[in-house]
Each structure stands twice: as C-alpha cells, then as structure tokens.
C-alpha cells in the first residue's frame, strides 16, 4: 500500500465501525502511525481551521502540512485513492459520488442508533452527530422494510403457523413502532427518534441472526423444530439487546416489557386470523 503521510483522520472512538476502518487504514499502512486521532483530542490550533460541527457528522481528514481538511466520503476517497487511484476516480464520478454521499450520511447520522454509547459527563468535545430527521426517518423506513422481508421469508419455513404473508409481516413490523410510540410520547422528540432508531436496529439485528438458517435451507431441508428453536433464541437475544439499549439511553425499563407484550399480541393475532 502507498502510505498517505502527514494526514490524520479524526474519528469517533465510541463508534465501532469508525474504530475498525480507521485502525485498518493504519494496519495496512494506507495512513502512517499518526494517521488517526480521537475527535475528543482535537487541539486548540486545529479548532481554528476545522469545522467542528461538520466533523461530528462527517469524519474529517486533516492535512497537517497544508492545514486543509476533507470531510465525509471525500476524506475516505482521499485515503483510499492514494493507494488505489482508480477507486478514487470512480468514487468521484458524479452519479456514484452522489450515491456514496447519501449512503455515508445515512450511516453517519444514524451511527448512534446503530451502535449507541453513553453520554460522557466531561468537558471534552464529543463526537455526537446532529439529529437529522430526514435521514432518521429514511433509516427507520428502510430497516423496517428489510426486517419485514426477512421475517416473511423465515415465516415461509414454518408450516405450523398460518401461511406466510408479506403484507402481514410489514404491518406487524411497522405496528411495533406505533405500539412503542404510545409509551414514549412524554419524552423529548430527540429521544423519541433515538429510541425508535434503536428499536428498528434491534429488529434488523434479529433478522441478521435469522439469515444463516435461511441460507442453510437453500442447500438442505432444515428441521422445522430447529427453525422454531432458532427463532426463539433470536427473540431472547433481541430482548436482551433491547433492554441494554434502553439502559444506555436512560429510558424506562417498562419499554422492554411493552416490546415483549407487542410480540405476544402479534403472535395471538397470527394464530387467530
């Protein structure tokens, strides 16, 4: 790899994905040993020429020699393009660059609902993205749709239940959001959207856990009791993850109880109608 020297990425140390890819750049020598630094360690000098608010939403790459700053997808293309010029050229082609920017913002603005972290009670600058309602709503809709598709495909494997129906799974997936919203109306709008983002993240995580069985069933017939058992295990893991996230968000514990209640109501509805 060709090393991009004298450049430093200011990353969110509480973001697992940010940690992985920035450390990957160092290990593969795409950046030198000083090629990344926690956002919280921004120096007084750097504050003078870095757009702090923008850097919270789009990872900043600082050219230490020329004091120039690249943000978001531009910063990543700068690092990758130093070793792979063709990838940078392709990434800067307008149609692809437009899609990359939108995808980057979708992930970046929602990274705290994808992987939440506790608020720190210190005086350091924290790398917390701004609340972007449009990207939060898009994230909720997209993730819920993907969850419904996965549940529909999984339900097709269970003959003990009424025949699978995509419309039913879609209604149930969105119904979970509406049901839980009934119990969070008294909290701030920001926390409502943060919770709903975490809620659908738990759902998509459950869908990802179900994928191995779906893939395995393409190659061999999986016993239905194994399918049911795996689904039960997945639900239990989702309960634990939901509880963990509400604790991080400092929200009422009863939200996990209402989450379970909705699942019970949904099962009764499936068995009845």
C-alpha positions as CSV (number, residue, x, y, z in Angstrom):
1,X,0.0,0.0,0.0
2,X,1.1,3.6,-0.6
3,X,1.1,5.5,2.6
4,X,-0.6,8.9,2.8
5,X,1.7,10.7,5.2
6,X,1.0,13.8,7.3
7,X,-2.8,13.2,7.2
8,X,-4.9,12.4,10.3
9,X,-8.5,11.1,10.5
10,X,-10.5,12.5,13.4
11,X,-12.7,9.5,14.3
12,X,-15.4,8.8,16.8
13,X,-13.8,6.5,19.4
14,X,-17.2,5.3,20.6
15,X,-18.2,4.2,17.1
16,X,-17.2,0.5,16.5
17,X,-17.3,0.9,12.7
18,X,-15.2,4.1,12.9
19,X,-12.7,2.2,15.1
20,X,-12.4,-0.7,12.7
21,X,-11.9,1.1,9.4
22,X,-9.5,3.8,10.8
23,X,-7.4,1.2,12.5
24,X,-7.5,-0.8,9.3
25,X,-6.0,2.1,7.4
26,X,-3.1,2.2,9.9
27,X,-2.5,-1.6,9.8
28,X,-2.5,-1.7,6.0
29,X,-0.2,1.4,6.0
30,X,-2.6,3.4,4.0
31,X,-2.0,6.0,6.7
32,X,1.1,6.4,8.8
33,X,1.2,5.6,12.5
34,X,-0.2,9.0,13.4
35,X,-2.9,8.7,10.8
36,X,-5.8,8.7,13.2
37,X,-6.8,10.6,16.3
38,X,-9.8,10.6,18.6
39,X,-12.1,13.5,17.9
40,X,-12.0,14.4,21.6
41,X,-8.3,15.1,21.3
42,X,-8.6,17.9,18.8
43,X,-6.0,20.6,19.6
44,X,-6.7,24.3,20.2
45,X,-4.8,25.0,17.0
46,X,-6.9,22.5,14.9
47,X,-10.1,24.1,16.2
48,X,-9.1,27.3,14.3
49,X,-9.4,25.6,10.9
50,X,-11.6,22.6,11.4
51,X,-15.4,22.9,11.1
52,X,-16.2,21.1,14.4
53,X,-19.9,20.7,13.8
54,X,-19.4,19.3,10.3
55,X,-16.6,17.0,11.6
56,X,-19.1,15.5,14.1
57,X,-21.3,14.4,11.2
58,X,-18.7,13.6,8.5
59,X,-15.3,12.2,9.5
60,X,-12.5,14.8,9.0
61,X,-9.2,14.1,7.3
62,X,-6.7,16.8,8.3
63,X,-3.8,17.6,6.0
64,X,-1.4,18.6,8.8
65,X,1.2,20.2,6.4
66,X,-1.2,22.4,4.4
67,X,-3.9,22.7,7.2
68,X,-6.5,21.6,4.7
69,X,-9.5,19.5,5.8
70,X,-11.5,16.9,3.9
71,X,-14.9,15.7,5.2
72,X,-17.0,12.6,4.9
73,X,-16.8,10.5,1.7
74,X,-14.2,12.9,0.3
75,X,-11.9,12.1,3.2
76,X,-12.3,8.4,2.7
77,X,-11.7,8.6,-1.1
78,X,-8.6,10.7,-0.4
79,X,-7.1,7.9,1.8
80,X,-8.2,5.0,-0.4
81,X,-7.4,6.9,-3.6
82,X,-3.8,7.3,-2.6
83,X,-3.3,3.6,-2.8
84,X,-6.0,2.9,-5.4
85,X,-6.3,5.9,-7.8
86,X,-8.9,4.1,-10.0
87,X,-11.2,3.7,-7.0
88,X,-11.0,7.4,-6.2
89,X,-11.7,8.3,-9.8
90,X,-14.7,6.0,-9.8
91,X,-15.9,7.3,-6.5
92,X,-15.7,10.9,-7.7
93,X,-17.8,10.2,-10.8
94,X,-20.9,12.3,-10.2
95,X,-23.6,9.5,-10.2
96,X,-21.5,7.2,-7.9
97,X,-20.3,10.1,-5.7
98,X,-23.9,11.2,-5.2
99,X,-25.0,7.8,-4.1
100,X,-21.9,7.4,-1.9
101,X,-22.6,10.7,-0.1
102,X,-26.2,9.8,0.5
103,X,-25.2,6.3,1.9
104,X,-22.5,7.8,4.0
105,X,-24.8,10.4,5.5
106,X,-27.5,7.7,6.2
107,X,-25.0,5.7,8.2
108,X,-23.2,8.6,9.8
109,X,-26.3,10.5,11.0
110,X,-27.6,7.2,12.4
111,X,-24.4,5.7,13.8
112,X,-25.5,6.4,17.4
113,X,-28.7,4.4,16.9
114,X,-26.8,1.7,15.1
115,X,-24.2,1.5,18.0
116,X,-25.3,3.6,20.9
117,X,-22.9,4.9,23.6
118,X,-23.4,6.5,27.0
119,X,-23.2,10.3,27.3
120,X,-19.9,11.3,28.9
121,X,-20.1,13.8,31.7
122,X,-16.8,15.6,31.0
123,X,-15.7,18.8,29.3
124,X,-14.2,17.2,26.2
125,X,-15.7,17.8,22.8
126,X,-17.9,14.8,22.0
127,X,-18.3,13.4,18.5
128,X,-22.1,13.1,18.5
129,X,-23.8,13.6,15.2
130,X,-26.6,16.1,14.7
131,X,-30.2,14.9,14.7
132,X,-31.2,14.8,11.0
133,X,-34.9,13.9,10.9
134,X,-34.9,13.1,7.2
135,X,-32.1,10.6,7.4
136,X,-33.5,9.1,10.7
137,X,-36.9,8.6,9.1
138,X,-35.3,7.1,6.0
139,X,-33.3,4.8,8.2
140,X,-36.4,3.7,10.2
141,X,-38.4,3.0,7.0
142,X,-35.6,1.2,5.2
143,X,-34.6,-1.0,8.1
144,X,-38.2,-1.9,8.9
145,X,-38.8,-2.9,5.3
146,X,-35.7,-5.2,5.3
147,X,-36.9,-6.7,8.6
148,X,-40.4,-7.4,7.2
149,X,-38.8,-9.1,4.1
150,X,-36.6,-11.3,6.3
151,X,-39.5,-12.3,8.6
152,X,-41.7,-13.1,5.7
153,X,-39.0,-15.4,4.2
154,X,-38.5,-17.0,7.6
155,X,-42.2,-17.4,8.2
156,X,-42.5,-19.3,5.0
157,X,-40.3,-22.1,6.6
158,X,-42.7,-22.6,9.5
159,X,-45.7,-24.7,8.4
160,X,-47.1,-24.9,12.0
161,X,-48.1,-21.2,11.6
162,X,-50.7,-19.8,9.2
163,X,-49.4,-19.3,5.7
164,X,-46.8,-16.5,5.5
165,X,-48.0,-13.2,4.1
166,X,-45.7,-10.3,3.3
167,X,-48.4,-7.7,4.0
168,X,-48.9,-9.2,7.4
169,X,-45.2,-9.0,8.3
170,X,-45.0,-5.5,7.0
171,X,-48.0,-4.4,9.1
172,X,-46.5,-6.1,12.2
173,X,-43.1,-4.6,11.7
174,X,-44.5,-1.0,11.4
175,X,-47.1,-1.8,14.1
176,X,-44.2,-2.4,16.6
177,X,-43.1,1.2,16.0
178,X,-46.6,2.6,16.5
179,X,-47.2,0.5,19.6
180,X,-44.0,1.5,21.3
181,X,-44.6,5.2,20.4
182,X,-47.6,5.1,22.6
183,X,-45.3,4.8,25.6
184,X,-42.7,7.4,24.7
185,X,-44.8,10.4,24.0
186,X,-43.8,12.2,27.2
187,X,-40.1,12.2,26.4
188,X,-38.3,14.8,24.1
189,X,-38.6,14.5,20.3
190,X,-34.9,13.8,20.1
191,X,-35.1,10.9,22.5
192,X,-38.2,9.6,20.7
193,X,-36.4,9.4,17.4
194,X,-33.3,8.0,19.1
195,X,-35.3,5.2,20.7
196,X,-37.2,4.4,17.5
197,X,-33.9,4.2,15.7
198,X,-32.6,1.8,18.3
199,X,-35.8,-0.1,18.2
200,X,-35.6,-0.9,14.5
201,X,-31.8,-1.6,14.8
202,X,-32.7,-4.4,17.3
203,X,-35.2,-5.7,14.7
204,X,-32.7,-5.8,11.9
205,X,-30.1,-7.4,14.2
206,X,-32.6,-10.1,14.8
207,X,-33.1,-10.5,11.1
208,X,-29.4,-10.9,10.6
209,X,-29.3,-13.7,13.2
210,X,-32.1,-15.5,11.2
211,X,-30.2,-15.3,7.9
212,X,-27.9,-18.3,8.5
213,X,-30.9,-20.6,8.8
214,X,-32.5,-19.0,5.6
215,X,-29.2,-19.6,3.7
216,X,-28.8,-23.1,5.1
217,X,-32.3,-24.0,4.0
218,X,-31.3,-23.2,0.4
219,X,-28.9,-26.1,0.4
220,X,-30.7,-28.6,2.7
221,X,-34.0,-29.1,4.4
222,X,-33.7,-27.8,7.9
223,X,-35.9,-29.4,10.6
224,X,-38.8,-27.2,11.5
225,X,-38.2,-27.6,15.2
226,X,-34.7,-26.3,14.7
227,X,-36.2,-23.4,12.7
228,X,-38.6,-22.6,15.6
229,X,-35.8,-23.1,18.2
230,X,-33.5,-20.7,16.4
231,X,-36.3,-18.2,16.2
232,X,-37.0,-18.5,19.9
233,X,-33.3,-18.0,20.6
234,X,-33.2,-14.9,18.4
235,X,-36.2,-13.3,20.2
236,X,-34.4,-13.8,23.5
237,X,-31.3,-12.2,22.2
238,X,-33.4,-9.3,20.9
239,X,-35.0,-8.8,24.3
240,X,-31.6,-8.6,26.0
241,X,-30.3,-6.2,23.4
242,X,-33.4,-4.0,23.6
243,X,-33.0,-3.9,27.4
244,X,-29.3,-3.0,27.0
245,X,-30.1,-0.1,24.7
246,X,-32.9,1.4,26.8
247,X,-30.5,1.3,29.7
248,X,-27.8,3.2,27.7
249,X,-30.4,5.7,26.6
250,X,-31.6,6.1,30.2
251,X,-35.2,5.3,29.2
252,X,-37.8,3.5,31.4
253,X,-37.3,-0.3,31.8
254,X,-41.0,-0.9,31.1
255,X,-40.3,-0.3,27.4
256,X,-38.8,-3.8,27.2
257,X,-42.0,-5.2,28.8
258,X,-44.2,-3.4,26.3
259,X,-41.9,-4.7,23.5
260,X,-42.5,-8.2,24.7
261,X,-46.2,-7.6,25.1
262,X,-46.5,-6.5,21.5
263,X,-44.8,-9.7,20.3
264,X,-47.3,-11.7,22.3
265,X,-50.2,-9.8,20.9
266,X,-48.7,-10.2,17.3
267,X,-48.4,-14.0,17.8
268,X,-52.0,-14.3,19.0
269,X,-53.2,-12.3,16.0
270,X,-51.2,-14.5,13.7
271,X,-52.7,-17.7,15.2
272,X,-56.2,-16.3,15.3
273,X,-56.6,-14.6,11.9
